[in-house]
Amino acid sequence: MEDRESYLLITRYLSNKTSTAENEMLADWLTESVENEQTFETIKMVWLSTRQAEHSMGEAALARLKIRIEEENAAPRRLKLSFKRSYIAAAAVILVFSAGLFYFAQEAKVVNHEQQLVTNSGEMKTLKLSDGTKICLGPKSTLIYPQSFEGKLRVVRLSGEAYFEVSKVAHKSFIVRTAELDVKVMGTHFNVNAGKNQRSTTVSLLEGKVAVNITDDNNEEYMLVPGQELSFNRINRQVFQYQLDSLSVLGWMSRTLVFSNEKLSDAALKIEKMYGVKLVFESQATADTRVYAQFKNDSLKDVLDIICASGNLQYHNDQNKIYLSFKK
């Protein structure tokens, strides 16, 4: 199968049109390499950009674009487990040409005069934007930002997790855009967690004031004050607002894991991001095991040993996969 067909399967997934079997195939492919994850994130970011462009397109042009994508997606296909880096750029052009946008996702990580910062599992990167805003990008995350801000808005796009210290610029709001929501601020310190494999997108405010707008929800706006956290459930689209635990929210910046009576399946997402592994559960009961622990700069072995000892579990490794089950 051609690379183009593999790309179209990813767009089917982003359009919520894939079957359970196709989702499983895509998940297996993503766990095979860091390059696969970055390929998926690049195409996803371009896809989100086209969603934003839809509002400015003429109805006829938009209809032609949607018909073309649906026709390409109609034929049955399987997933090709390899991508050429050069194809990422070609796929991006195919996707957004009809919308009048050109995005190039290449190894140089420049997208239409915008910069793209990417981190791998267990990796963090810091960045200072042209306006003085400081950002710490968490593991397995992607940030797209302009070389310089023009106009009345300062907009960056995030997939994954990042901590922001936004510089105040008079009459020029700063917006962090994710797949599910926009976070609008003037100058403040906050954390956004929008990892692709999580059930929820979370915004945590440490200083200042932010407004959170839920995408595709009549632009509903929620205000946060320092010490508050907003969580948007991607599955049932419910919104929760509550007091935050700063250590739990910002622990990733100091390689600290905090589990407060969490399901092991939820804790696994944090472990996978920090250590670059994949946790596989023998049963749903294993995944539902509760974890109450805190780790700081511990090795993966120490983390797993302590979790298993407290939950009557056992594990074994197979390359980057960790298989967990109850002790026999």
Secondary structure, DSSP 4 states (H G I P E B T S, - for coil): --HHHHHHHHHHHHTT---HHHHHHHHHHHTT-HHHHHHHHHHHHHHHHHHHHGGGS-HHHHHHHHHHHHHHHHS-----S---HHHHHHHHHHHHGGGT------TT-EETTEEEEE--TT--EEEE-TTS-EEEE-TT-EEEEESS--SSEEEEEEEEEEEEEPPP-TT-EEEEE-SSEEEEESS-EEEEEE-TTSSEEEEEEEES-EEEEETTTTT-EEEE-TTEEEEEETTT--EEEEE--HHHHHGGGGTEEEEEEEEHHHHHHHHHHHH--EEEESSHHHHT-EEEEEEES--HHHHHHHHHHHHTEEEEEETTEEEEEE--
